[in-house]
């Protein structure tokens, strides 16, 4: 009786060759990775900061974001809506006497249409906002 061992042995040898190739390829990739890796954990590009970058970024951020200016329906006085940075908190800051030296028409145009106010008045508004924000952050 003639056996087909020769065919079986040829297939077995081909499987061994393929396994050897895969093993040597895996060894080569592992060696390449070991040679070229820095040994540091890789973060996503938009991921974490290092300590210095975090400090620089935090210092360059504003304390607040100006959201709008309006007149209170209850007290009929002008106020400013400000959002605290890195927070959902919004402060409503009464402007009081800050807009007194501006005409009624300019006040209305500023509130309704966002027109620019004179520099001195805008500076007073900024100072009032900064005082309120610092007071909020201090307590």
Secondary structure, 3 states (H helix, E strand, C coil): CCCCHHHHHHHHHHHHHHHHHHHHHHHHHHHHHHHHCCCCCCCCCCCCCCHHHHHHHHHHCCCEEEEEEEECCCCCCEEEEEEECCCCCEEEEECHHHHCCCCHHHHHHHHHHCCCCCHHHHHHHHHHHHHHHHHHHHC
